[in-house]
Structure formats: structure tokens, C-alpha cells
């Protein structure tokens, strides 16, 4: 729990999100930076990628 509190106090985070999507045709990935700004958190996409599943799946 202490580690989560430490993360919440940071002014800048780099996070990764992964999902298969509702169509389940591949994996989507996103790397984002979230910085604390004057008007709240500001997200920025650093990189993103979609890799389709092989047809035999």
C-alpha cells in the first residue's frame, strides 16, 4: 500500500496500457506520460502500437 501512495504523489508518471479490444482481433498497447499541471493531470501519448493476432487463432 505504501508503494501506491508514493506513486500517487509523483508529479510525472509513465504508464503502459494493454487491451485486446472487443473484437479480439489483436493486442493494442499504449505508453503514456501523465504530468501534474496547473489544471490537473495532463496525459500525453508517447507511443502506441497494434499487433494483430495470427489468422490461425
C-alpha distance matrix in Angstrom:
0.0 3.8 5.4 5.3 6.5 8.8 10.1 10.9 12.9 15.0 18.5 19.2 17.5 19.4 18.4 20.3 21.2 23.3 25.3 28.6 30.0 31.9 35.0 33.3 35.7 33.3 29.9 28.9 26.5 25.6 24.0 23.2 22.4 20.8 21.8 21.5 25.1 27.2 27.0 23.4 21.8 24.5 24.2 26.6 27.4 27.9 29.1 29.7 31.5 32.7 33.9 36.1 36.0 39.2 42.0 42.2 38.8
3.8 0.0 3.8 5.4 5.1 6.3 8.8 10.0 10.9 13.0 16.7 17.8 16.6 18.9 18.6 21.0 22.5 25.0 27.4 30.8 32.2 34.4 37.5 35.7 37.8 35.2 31.7 30.4 27.7 26.4 24.3 23.3 21.9 20.3 20.8 20.3 23.9 25.9 26.3 22.9 21.4 24.1 24.1 26.4 27.5 27.7 29.3 30.3 32.4 34.0 35.3 37.8 38.0 41.1 44.1 44.4 41.2
5.4 3.8 0.0 3.8 5.4 5.0 6.3 8.7 10.1 11.2 14.9 15.2 13.6 15.5 15.3 17.6 19.4 21.9 24.6 28.0 29.7 32.1 35.0 33.1 35.0 32.2 28.6 27.3 24.4 23.1 20.9 20.1 18.9 17.7 18.5 18.6 22.4 24.9 25.3 21.7 19.7 22.0 21.6 23.6 24.4 24.3 25.8 26.9 28.9 30.7 32.0 34.6 34.9 37.9 41.0 41.5 38.4
5.3 5.4 3.8 0.0 3.8 5.4 5.1 6.2 8.8 10.3 13.7 14.0 12.3 14.4 13.7 16.1 17.4 20.0 22.4 25.9 27.2 29.5 32.5 30.9 33.0 30.4 26.8 25.3 22.7 21.2 19.4 18.3 17.2 15.6 16.6 16.6 20.3 22.7 22.6 19.0 17.0 19.5 19.1 21.5 22.5 22.9 24.4 25.2 27.4 29.0 30.5 33.0 33.4 36.7 39.6 40.2 37.0
6.5 5.1 5.4 3.8 0.0 3.8 5.4 5.1 6.5 9.1 12.5 13.9 13.1 15.9 15.9 18.8 20.2 23.1 25.5 29.1 30.0 32.3 35.4 34.0 36.1 33.6 30.0 28.2 25.5 23.7 21.6 20.0 18.3 16.1 16.3 15.5 19.0 21.0 21.2 17.8 16.4 19.4 19.7 22.4 23.9 24.5 26.5 27.6 30.0 31.9 33.6 36.2 36.8 40.1 43.0 43.8 40.5
8.8 6.3 5.0 5.4 3.8 0.0 3.8 5.5 5.3 6.8 10.6 11.8 11.3 14.2 14.9 18.1 20.1 23.2 26.0 29.7 30.9 33.5 36.4 34.8 36.6 33.7 30.1 28.2 25.1 23.1 20.5 18.9 16.8 15.1 14.9 14.5 18.1 20.4 21.2 17.9 16.3 18.8 19.2 21.3 22.9 23.0 25.1 26.7 29.3 31.4 33.2 36.0 36.8 40.0 43.1 44.0 40.9
10.1 8.8 6.3 5.1 5.4 3.8 0.0 3.8 5.4 5.5 8.9 9.2 7.9 10.7 11.2 14.4 16.5 19.7 22.5 26.2 27.4 30.1 32.9 31.4 33.0 30.2 26.5 24.5 21.4 19.3 16.8 15.2 13.3 11.7 12.2 12.4 16.2 18.9 19.4 15.9 13.7 15.9 15.7 17.9 19.2 19.4 21.5 22.9 25.5 27.7 29.6 32.4 33.4 36.6 39.7 40.7 37.7
10.9 10.0 8.7 6.2 5.1 5.5 3.8 0.0 3.8 5.6 8.2 9.5 9.0 12.2 12.6 15.8 17.3 20.6 23.1 26.8 27.5 29.9 32.9 31.9 33.7 31.1 27.6 25.3 22.5 20.1 18.0 15.8 13.8 11.2 11.4 10.6 14.2 16.5 16.6 13.1 11.4 14.3 14.8 17.6 19.4 20.3 22.6 23.8 26.6 28.7 30.9 33.6 34.6 38.1 40.9 42.1 39.0
12.9 10.9 10.1 8.8 6.5 5.3 5.4 3.8 0.0 3.8 6.5 9.0 9.9 13.5 14.8 18.4 20.2 23.7 26.4 30.2 30.8 33.3 36.3 35.3 36.9 34.2 30.6 28.2 25.1 22.5 19.9 17.5 14.8 12.2 11.2 9.8 13.2 15.2 16.1 13.0 12.0 14.8 16.0 18.6 20.9 21.4 24.1 25.9 28.9 31.3 33.5 36.4 37.7 41.1 44.0 45.2 42.2
15.0 13.0 11.2 10.3 9.1 6.8 5.5 5.6 3.8 0.0 3.8 5.5 6.8 10.5 12.5 16.3 18.6 22.2 25.2 28.9 29.7 32.5 35.2 34.1 35.4 32.5 28.9 26.3 23.0 20.2 17.2 14.8 11.8 9.8 8.6 8.3 11.9 14.5 15.8 12.8 11.0 13.1 13.9 15.9 18.1 18.3 21.2 23.2 26.4 29.0 31.3 34.4 35.9 39.2 42.2 43.6 40.8
18.5 16.7 14.9 13.7 12.5 10.6 8.9 8.2 6.5 3.8 0.0 3.8 6.9 10.5 13.0 16.8 19.0 22.8 25.7 29.4 29.8 32.7 35.3 34.5 35.5 32.7 29.2 26.2 23.0 19.8 16.8 13.8 10.4 8.0 5.6 5.0 8.3 11.2 12.8 10.3 8.7 10.3 11.7 13.7 16.4 16.8 20.1 22.4 25.8 28.7 31.3 34.4 36.2 39.6 42.5 44.2 41.5
19.2 17.8 15.2 14.0 13.9 11.8 9.2 9.5 9.0 5.5 3.8 0.0 3.8 6.9 9.9 13.6 16.2 19.9 23.0 26.7 27.3 30.4 32.7 31.8 32.5 29.6 26.0 23.1 19.7 16.5 13.3 10.5 7.0 5.6 4.4 6.4 9.6 13.1 14.3 11.7 9.0 9.5 9.7 11.0 13.3 13.2 16.4 18.9 22.3 25.3 27.8 31.1 33.0 36.2 39.2 41.0 38.5
17.5 16.6 13.6 12.3 13.1 11.3 7.9 9.0 9.9 6.8 6.9 3.8 0.0 3.8 6.3 10.0 12.7 16.4 19.6 23.3 24.2 27.3 29.6 28.5 29.3 26.3 22.7 19.9 16.5 13.6 10.4 8.2 5.6 5.2 6.5 9.0 12.4 16.0 16.5 13.4 10.1 10.4 9.4 10.5 11.9 11.8 14.4 16.5 19.6 22.4 24.7 27.9 29.6 32.9 35.9 37.5 34.9
19.4 18.9 15.5 14.4 15.9 14.2 10.7 12.2 13.5 10.5 10.5 6.9 3.8 0.0 3.8 7.1 10.3 13.8 17.2 20.7 21.9 25.3 27.2 25.9 26.4 23.2 19.6 16.9 13.3 10.4 7.0 5.6 4.4 6.4 8.8 12.0 14.9 18.6 18.9 16.0 12.4 11.7 9.5 9.4 9.6 8.9 11.0 13.1 16.1 19.0 21.3 24.6 26.3 29.5 32.6 34.3 31.9
18.4 18.6 15.3 13.7 15.9 14.9 11.2 12.6 14.8 12.5 13.0 9.9 6.3 3.8 0.0 3.8 6.7 10.2 13.6 17.2 18.5 21.8 23.9 22.5 23.3 20.2 16.5 14.0 10.6 8.2 5.7 5.4 6.3 7.8 11.1 14.0 16.9 20.5 20.2 17.0 13.3 12.8 10.1 10.4 9.7 9.7 10.8 11.8 14.4 16.7 18.9 21.9 23.4 26.7 29.7 31.3 28.7
20.3 21.0 17.6 16.1 18.8 18.1 14.4 15.8 18.4 16.3 16.8 13.6 10.0 7.1 3.8 0.0 3.8 6.7 10.4 13.8 15.4 18.9 20.7 19.0 19.7 16.5 12.8 10.5 7.1 5.6 4.6 6.4 9.0 11.0 14.5 17.5 20.2 23.8 23.1 20.0 16.2 15.4 12.1 11.9 10.0 9.9 9.5 9.5 11.4 13.4 15.2 18.3 19.6 22.9 25.9 27.5 24.9
21.2 22.5 19.4 17.4 20.2 20.1 16.5 17.3 20.2 18.6 19.0 16.2 12.7 10.3 6.7 3.8 0.0 3.8 6.9 10.6 11.9 15.3 17.3 15.8 16.8 14.0 10.4 8.1 5.7 5.2 6.6 8.1 11.2 12.6 16.3 19.0 21.5 24.9 23.6 20.5 16.9 16.2 12.8 12.9 10.8 11.7 10.7 9.4 10.7 11.8 13.8 16.3 17.6 21.1 23.8 25.4 22.6
23.3 25.0 21.9 20.0 23.1 23.2 19.7 20.6 23.7 22.2 22.8 19.9 16.4 13.8 10.2 6.7 3.8 0.0 3.8 7.1 9.2 12.7 14.4 12.4 13.4 10.5 7.0 5.7 4.6 6.7 9.1 11.5 14.8 16.4 20.1 22.8 25.2 28.5 27.1 24.1 20.5 19.8 16.2 16.0 13.4 14.1 12.2 9.9 9.8 9.8 11.1 13.2 14.0 17.6 20.3 21.7 18.8
25.3 27.4 24.6 22.4 25.5 26.0 22.5 23.1 26.4 25.2 25.7 23.0 19.6 17.2 13.6 10.4 6.9 3.8 0.0 3.8 5.6 9.0 10.8 9.0 10.6 8.5 5.8 5.4 6.8 9.2 12.3 14.3 17.7 19.0 22.7 25.2 27.4 30.5 28.7 25.7 22.4 21.7 18.2 18.2 15.6 16.9 14.7 11.7 11.0 9.7 10.9 11.9 12.5 16.2 18.3 19.8 16.7
28.6 30.8 28.0 25.9 29.1 29.7 26.2 26.8 30.2 28.9 29.4 26.7 23.3 20.7 17.2 13.8 10.6 7.1 3.8 0.0 3.8 6.8 7.7 5.3 7.2 5.7 4.6 6.1 9.0 12.0 15.4 17.6 21.2 22.5 26.3 28.8 30.9 33.9 32.0 29.2 25.9 25.0 21.5 21.3 18.4 19.6 16.9 13.6 11.9 9.4 9.7 9.5 9.5 13.3 15.0 16.4 13.3
30.0 32.2 29.7 27.2 30.0 30.9 27.4 27.5 30.8 29.7 29.8 27.3 24.2 21.9 18.5 15.4 11.9 9.2 5.6 3.8 0.0 3.8 5.5 5.3 7.4 7.4 7.3 7.4 10.6 12.9 16.5 18.1 21.7 22.7 26.4 28.6 30.3 33.1 30.9 28.3 25.3 24.3 21.0 21.0 18.3 20.1 17.7 14.2 12.9 10.4 11.6 11.0 11.7 15.3 16.3 18.2 15.2
31.9 34.4 32.1 29.5 32.3 33.5 30.1 29.9 33.3 32.5 32.7 30.4 27.3 25.3 21.8 18.9 15.3 12.7 9.0 6.8 3.8 0.0 3.8 5.4 8.3 9.8 10.6 11.2 14.4 16.5 20.1 21.5 24.9 25.6 29.2 31.2 32.8 35.4 32.8 30.3 27.6 26.8 23.8 24.0 21.6 23.6 21.4 17.8 16.5 13.7 14.6 13.2 13.4 16.7 16.9 18.5 15.5
35.0 37.5 35.0 32.5 35.4 36.4 32.9 32.9 36.3 35.2 35.3 32.7 29.6 27.2 23.9 20.7 17.3 14.4 10.8 7.7 5.5 3.8 0.0 3.8 5.4 8.1 10.3 11.5 15.2 17.7 21.5 23.2 26.8 27.9 31.6 33.8 35.3 38.0 35.5 33.2 30.4 29.2 26.0 25.7 22.9 24.7 21.9 18.2 16.2 12.9 13.2 11.0 11.1 14.0 13.7 15.6 13.0
33.3 35.7 33.1 30.9 34.0 34.8 31.4 31.9 35.3 34.1 34.5 31.8 28.5 25.9 22.5 19.0 15.8 12.4 9.0 5.3 5.3 5.4 3.8 0.0 3.8 5.6 7.7 10.0 13.5 16.6 20.2 22.4 26.1 27.4 31.2 33.6 35.4 38.3 36.1 33.5 30.5 29.4 26.0 25.6 22.6 23.9 21.0 17.3 15.0 11.6 11.1 9.0 8.2 11.4 11.8 13.3 10.2
35.7 37.8 35.0 33.0 36.1 36.6 33.0 33.7 36.9 35.4 35.5 32.5 29.3 26.4 23.3 19.7 16.8 13.4 10.6 7.2 7.4 8.3 5.4 3.8 0.0 3.8 7.3 9.6 13.3 16.5 20.1 22.6 26.4 28.1 31.8 34.5 36.2 39.2 37.1 34.7 31.6 30.1 26.5 25.6 22.3 23.2 20.0 16.3 13.4 9.7 8.7 5.8 5.8 8.8 9.1 11.4 9.3
33.3 35.2 32.2 30.4 33.6 33.7 30.2 31.1 34.2 32.5 32.7 29.6 26.3 23.2 20.2 16.5 14.0 10.5 8.5 5.7 7.4 9.8 8.1 5.6 3.8 0.0 3.8 6.6 10.0 13.5 16.9 19.7 23.5 25.5 29.2 32.1 33.9 37.1 35.3 32.8 29.4 27.9 24.2 23.1 19.7 20.2 16.9 13.3 10.3 6.8 5.5 3.9 4.6 8.4 10.2 12.4 10.2
29.9 31.7 28.6 26.8 30.0 30.1 26.5 27.6 30.6 28.9 29.2 26.0 22.7 19.6 16.5 12.8 10.4 7.0 5.8 4.6 7.3 10.6 10.3 7.7 7.3 3.8 0.0 3.8 6.6 10.2 13.5 16.4 20.1 22.2 25.9 28.8 30.8 34.1 32.6 29.9 26.4 25.0 21.3 20.3 16.9 17.3 14.2 10.8 8.3 5.7 5.3 6.3 7.3 11.0 13.4 15.3 12.8
28.9 30.4 27.3 25.3 28.2 28.2 24.5 25.3 28.2 26.3 26.2 23.1 19.9 16.9 14.0 10.5 8.1 5.7 5.4 6.1 7.4 11.2 11.5 10.0 9.6 6.6 3.8 0.0 3.8 6.9 10.5 13.1 16.9 18.9 22.6 25.6 27.4 30.6 29.1 26.5 23.1 21.4 17.7 16.6 13.3 14.0 11.0 7.5 5.9 4.4 6.5 8.5 10.6 14.2 16.5 18.8 16.5
26.5 27.7 24.4 22.7 25.5 25.1 21.4 22.5 25.1 23.0 23.0 19.7 16.5 13.3 10.6 7.1 5.7 4.6 6.8 9.0 10.6 14.4 15.2 13.5 13.3 10.0 6.6 3.8 0.0 3.8 6.9 9.9 13.6 16.0 19.6 22.7 24.8 28.2 27.0 24.3 20.7 19.1 15.3 14.1 10.8 11.0 8.3 5.5 5.3 6.4 8.5 11.4 13.4 16.7 19.5 21.6 19.3
25.6 26.4 23.1 21.2 23.7 23.1 19.3 20.1 22.5 20.2 19.8 16.5 13.6 10.4 8.2 5.6 5.2 6.7 9.2 12.0 12.9 16.5 17.7 16.6 16.5 13.5 10.2 6.9 3.8 0.0 3.8 6.3 10.0 12.5 16.0 19.2 21.1 24.6 23.5 21.0 17.3 15.5 11.7 10.3 7.1 7.7 5.8 4.3 6.6 8.9 11.7 14.8 17.0 20.3 23.0 25.2 23.0
24.0 24.3 20.9 19.4 21.6 20.5 16.8 18.0 19.9 17.2 16.8 13.3 10.4 7.0 5.7 4.6 6.6 9.1 12.3 15.4 16.5 20.1 21.5 20.2 20.1 16.9 13.5 10.5 6.9 3.8 0.0 3.8 7.0 10.1 13.4 16.8 18.9 22.6 22.0 19.5 15.7 13.9 10.3 8.7 6.1 5.5 5.2 6.2 9.2 12.1 14.6 18.0 20.1 23.2 26.2 28.3 26.1
23.2 23.3 20.1 18.3 20.0 18.9 15.2 15.8 17.5 14.8 13.8 10.5 8.2 5.6 5.4 6.4 8.1 11.5 14.3 17.6 18.1 21.5 23.2 22.4 22.6 19.7 16.4 13.1 9.9 6.3 3.8 0.0 3.8 6.5 9.9 13.3 15.2 18.8 18.3 15.8 12.0 10.1 6.6 5.5 4.4 5.2 7.0 8.6 12.1 15.0 17.8 21.0 23.3 26.6 29.3 31.5 29.2
22.4 21.9 18.9 17.2 18.3 16.8 13.3 13.8 14.8 11.8 10.4 7.0 5.6 4.4 6.3 9.0 11.2 14.8 17.7 21.2 21.7 24.9 26.8 26.1 26.4 23.5 20.1 16.9 13.6 10.0 7.0 3.8 0.0 3.8 6.4 10.1 12.1 15.9 15.9 13.5 9.9 8.1 5.7 5.2 6.4 6.7 9.8 12.1 15.6 18.7 21.5 24.7 27.0 30.2 33.0 35.2 32.9
20.8 20.3 17.7 15.6 16.1 15.1 11.7 11.2 12.2 9.8 8.0 5.6 5.2 6.4 7.8 11.0 12.6 16.4 19.0 22.5 22.7 25.6 27.9 27.4 28.1 25.5 22.2 18.9 16.0 12.5 10.1 6.5 3.8 0.0 3.8 6.8 9.2 12.9 12.7 9.9 6.2 5.5 4.4 6.4 8.8 10.2 13.2 15.0 18.5 21.2 24.2 27.2 29.3 32.7 35.4 37.4 34.9
21.8 20.8 18.5 16.6 16.3 14.9 12.2 11.4 11.2 8.6 5.6 4.4 6.5 8.8 11.1 14.5 16.3 20.1 22.7 26.3 26.4 29.2 31.6 31.2 31.8 29.2 25.9 22.6 19.6 16.0 13.4 9.9 6.4 3.8 0.0 3.8 6.1 9.9 10.6 8.3 5.5 5.2 6.5 8.3 11.5 12.5 15.9 18.2 21.8 24.7 27.7 30.8 33.0 36.3 39.0 41.1 38.6
21.5 20.3 18.6 16.6 15.5 14.5 12.4 10.6 9.8 8.3 5.0 6.4 9.0 12.0 14.0 17.5 19.0 22.8 25.2 28.8 28.6 31.2 33.8 33.6 34.5 32.1 28.8 25.6 22.7 19.2 16.8 13.3 10.1 6.8 3.8 0.0 3.8 7.0 8.0 5.7 4.4 6.2 8.9 11.5 14.8 16.2 19.6 21.6 25.2 27.9 30.9 33.9 36.0 39.5 42.1 44.1 41.5
25.1 23.9 22.4 20.3 19.0 18.1 16.2 14.2 13.2 11.9 8.3 9.6 12.4 14.9 16.9 20.2 21.5 25.2 27.4 30.9 30.3 32.8 35.3 35.4 36.2 33.9 30.8 27.4 24.8 21.1 18.9 15.2 12.1 9.2 6.1 3.8 0.0 3.8 5.4 5.1 5.7 6.2 9.8 12.0 15.8 17.3 20.8 23.0 26.7 29.4 32.7 35.5 37.9 41.4 43.8 46.1 43.6
27.2 25.9 24.9 22.7 21.0 20.4 18.9 16.5 15.2 14.5 11.2 13.1 16.0 18.6 20.5 23.8 24.9 28.5 30.5 33.9 33.1 35.4 38.0 38.3 39.2 37.1 34.1 30.6 28.2 24.6 22.6 18.8 15.9 12.9 9.9 7.0 3.8 0.0 3.8 5.8 8.3 9.2 13.0 15.3 19.1 20.8 24.3 26.3 30.0 32.7 36.0 38.8 41.2 44.7 47.0 49.4 46.8
27.0 26.3 25.3 22.6 21.2 21.2 19.4 16.6 16.1 15.8 12.8 14.3 16.5 18.9 20.2 23.1 23.6 27.1 28.7 32.0 30.9 32.8 35.5 36.1 37.1 35.3 32.6 29.1 27.0 23.5 22.0 18.3 15.9 12.7 10.6 8.0 5.4 3.8 0.0 3.8 7.0 8.2 11.9 14.7 18.4 20.7 23.9 25.4 29.0 31.3 34.8 37.2 39.6 43.2 45.3 47.7 45.0
23.4 22.9 21.7 19.0 17.8 17.9 15.9 13.1 13.0 12.8 10.3 11.7 13.4 16.0 17.0 20.0 20.5 24.1 25.7 29.2 28.3 30.3 33.2 33.5 34.7 32.8 29.9 26.5 24.3 21.0 19.5 15.8 13.5 9.9 8.3 5.7 5.1 5.8 3.8 0.0 3.8 6.5 9.9 13.2 16.6 19.0 22.0 23.4 26.9 29.1 32.4 34.9 37.1 40.7 42.9 45.1 42.3
21.8 21.4 19.7 17.0 16.4 16.3 13.7 11.4 12.0 11.0 8.7 9.0 10.1 12.4 13.3 16.2 16.9 20.5 22.4 25.9 25.3 27.6 30.4 30.5 31.6 29.4 26.4 23.1 20.7 17.3 15.7 12.0 9.9 6.2 5.5 4.4 5.7 8.3 7.0 3.8 0.0 3.8 6.5 10.0 13.2 15.5 18.5 19.8 23.3 25.6 28.9 31.5 33.6 37.2 39.5 41.7 38.9
24.5 24.1 22.0 19.5 19.4 18.8 15.9 14.3 14.8 13.1 10.3 9.5 10.4 11.7 12.8 15.4 16.2 19.8 21.7 25.0 24.3 26.8 29.2 29.4 30.1 27.9 25.0 21.4 19.1 15.5 13.9 10.1 8.1 5.5 5.2 6.2 6.2 9.2 8.2 6.5 3.8 0.0 3.8 6.7 10.3 12.7 15.8 17.3 21.0 23.5 26.9 29.6 32.0 35.5 37.8 40.2 37.7
24.2 24.1 21.6 19.1 19.7 19.2 15.7 14.8 16.0 13.9 11.7 9.7 9.4 9.5 10.1 12.1 12.8 16.2 18.2 21.5 21.0 23.8 26.0 26.0 26.5 24.2 21.3 17.7 15.3 11.7 10.3 6.6 5.7 4.4 6.5 8.9 9.8 13.0 11.9 9.9 6.5 3.8 0.0 3.8 6.8 9.5 12.2 13.6 17.2 19.7 23.1 25.8 28.3 31.7 34.1 36.5 34.0
26.6 26.4 23.6 21.5 22.4 21.3 17.9 17.6 18.6 15.9 13.7 11.0 10.5 9.4 10.4 11.9 12.9 16.0 18.2 21.3 21.0 24.0 25.7 25.6 25.6 23.1 20.3 16.6 14.1 10.3 8.7 5.5 5.2 6.4 8.3 11.5 12.0 15.3 14.7 13.2 10.0 6.7 3.8 0.0 3.8 6.2 9.3 11.2 14.9 17.8 21.2 24.2 26.9 30.2 32.6 35.2 33.1
27.4 27.5 24.4 22.5 23.9 22.9 19.2 19.4 20.9 18.1 16.4 13.3 11.9 9.6 9.7 10.0 10.8 13.4 15.6 18.4 18.3 21.6 22.9 22.6 22.3 19.7 16.9 13.3 10.8 7.1 6.1 4.4 6.4 8.8 11.5 14.8 15.8 19.1 18.4 16.6 13.2 10.3 6.8 3.8 0.0 3.8 5.7 7.4 11.1 14.2 17.5 20.5 23.4 26.5 29.0 31.6 29.6
27.9 27.7 24.3 22.9 24.5 23.0 19.4 20.3 21.4 18.3 16.8 13.2 11.8 8.9 9.7 9.9 11.7 14.1 16.9 19.6 20.1 23.6 24.7 23.9 23.2 20.2 17.3 14.0 11.0 7.7 5.5 5.2 6.7 10.2 12.5 16.2 17.3 20.8 20.7 19.0 15.5 12.7 9.5 6.2 3.8 0.0 3.8 7.1 10.7 14.3 17.1 20.6 23.3 26.2 29.0 31.5 29.7
29.1 29.3 25.8 24.4 26.5 25.1 21.5 22.6 24.1 21.2 20.1 16.4 14.4 11.0 10.8 9.5 10.7 12.2 14.7 16.9 17.7 21.4 21.9 21.0 20.0 16.9 14.2 11.0 8.3 5.8 5.2 7.0 9.8 13.2 15.9 19.6 20.8 24.3 23.9 22.0 18.5 15.8 12.2 9.3 5.7 3.8 0.0 3.8 7.0 10.7 13.5 16.9 19.8 22.5 25.3 27.8 26.3
29.7 30.3 26.9 25.2 27.6 26.7 22.9 23.8 25.9 23.2 22.4 18.9 16.5 13.1 11.8 9.5 9.4 9.9 11.7 13.6 14.2 17.8 18.2 17.3 16.3 13.3 10.8 7.5 5.5 4.3 6.2 8.6 12.1 15.0 18.2 21.6 23.0 26.3 25.4 23.4 19.8 17.3 13.6 11.2 7.4 7.1 3.8 0.0 3.8 7.1 10.2 13.5 16.4 19.4 21.9 24.6 22.9
31.5 32.4 28.9 27.4 30.0 29.3 25.5 26.6 28.9 26.4 25.8 22.3 19.6 16.1 14.4 11.4 10.7 9.8 11.0 11.9 12.9 16.5 16.2 15.0 13.4 10.3 8.3 5.9 5.3 6.6 9.2 12.1 15.6 18.5 21.8 25.2 26.7 30.0 29.0 26.9 23.3 21.0 17.2 14.9 11.1 10.7 7.0 3.8 0.0 3.8 6.6 9.9 13.0 15.7 18.3 21.0 19.6
32.7 34.0 30.7 29.0 31.9 31.4 27.7 28.7 31.3 29.0 28.7 25.3 22.4 19.0 16.7 13.4 11.8 9.8 9.7 9.4 10.4 13.7 12.9 11.6 9.7 6.8 5.7 4.4 6.4 8.9 12.1 15.0 18.7 21.2 24.7 27.9 29.4 32.7 31.3 29.1 25.6 23.5 19.7 17.8 14.2 14.3 10.7 7.1 3.8 0.0 3.8 6.4 9.6 12.6 14.9 17.7 16.2
33.9 35.3 32.0 30.5 33.6 33.2 29.6 30.9 33.5 31.3 31.3 27.8 24.7 21.3 18.9 15.2 13.8 11.1 10.9 9.7 11.6 14.6 13.2 11.1 8.7 5.5 5.3 6.5 8.5 11.7 14.6 17.8 21.5 24.2 27.7 30.9 32.7 36.0 34.8 32.4 28.9 26.9 23.1 21.2 17.5 17.1 13.5 10.2 6.6 3.8 0.0 3.8 6.6 9.1 11.9 14.4 13.2
36.1 37.8 34.6 33.0 36.2 36.0 32.4 33.6 36.4 34.4 34.4 31.1 27.9 24.6 21.9 18.3 16.3 13.2 11.9 9.5 11.0 13.2 11.0 9.0 5.8 3.9 6.3 8.5 11.4 14.8 18.0 21.0 24.7 27.2 30.8 33.9 35.5 38.8 37.2 34.9 31.5 29.6 25.8 24.2 20.5 20.6 16.9 13.5 9.9 6.4 3.8 0.0 3.8 6.4 8.5 11.3 10.3
36.0 38.0 34.9 33.4 36.8 36.8 33.4 34.6 37.7 35.9 36.2 33.0 29.6 26.3 23.4 19.6 17.6 14.0 12.5 9.5 11.7 13.4 11.1 8.2 5.8 4.6 7.3 10.6 13.4 17.0 20.1 23.3 27.0 29.3 33.0 36.0 37.9 41.2 39.6 37.1 33.6 32.0 28.3 26.9 23.4 23.3 19.8 16.4 13.0 9.6 6.6 3.8 0.0 3.8 6.3 8.2 6.7
39.2 41.1 37.9 36.7 40.1 40.0 36.6 38.1 41.1 39.2 39.6 36.2 32.9 29.5 26.7 22.9 21.1 17.6 16.2 13.3 15.3 16.7 14.0 11.4 8.8 8.4 11.0 14.2 16.7 20.3 23.2 26.6 30.2 32.7 36.3 39.5 41.4 44.7 43.2 40.7 37.2 35.5 31.7 30.2 26.5 26.2 22.5 19.4 15.7 12.6 9.1 6.4 3.8 0.0 3.8 5.5 5.8
42.0 44.1 41.0 39.6 43.0 43.1 39.7 40.9 44.0 42.2 42.5 39.2 35.9 32.6 29.7 25.9 23.8 20.3 18.3 15.0 16.3 16.9 13.7 11.8 9.1 10.2 13.4 16.5 19.5 23.0 26.2 29.3 33.0 35.4 39.0 42.1 43.8 47.0 45.3 42.9 39.5 37.8 34.1 32.6 29.0 29.0 25.3 21.9 18.3 14.9 11.9 8.5 6.3 3.8 0.0 3.8 5.4
42.2 44.4 41.5 40.2 43.8 44.0 40.7 42.1 45.2 43.6 44.2 41.0 37.5 34.3 31.3 27.5 25.4 21.7 19.8 16.4 18.2 18.5 15.6 13.3 11.4 12.4 15.3 18.8 21.6 25.2 28.3 31.5 35.2 37.4 41.1 44.1 46.1 49.4 47.7 45.1 41.7 40.2 36.5 35.2 31.6 31.5 27.8 24.6 21.0 17.7 14.4 11.3 8.2 5.5 3.8 0.0 3.8
38.8 41.2 38.4 37.0 40.5 40.9 37.7 39.0 42.2 40.8 41.5 38.5 34.9 31.9 28.7 24.9 22.6 18.8 16.7 13.3 15.2 15.5 13.0 10.2 9.3 10.2 12.8 16.5 19.3 23.0 26.1 29.2 32.9 34.9 38.6 41.5 43.6 46.8 45.0 42.3 38.9 37.7 34.0 33.1 29.6 29.7 26.3 22.9 19.6 16.2 13.2 10.3 6.7 5.8 5.4 3.8 0.0
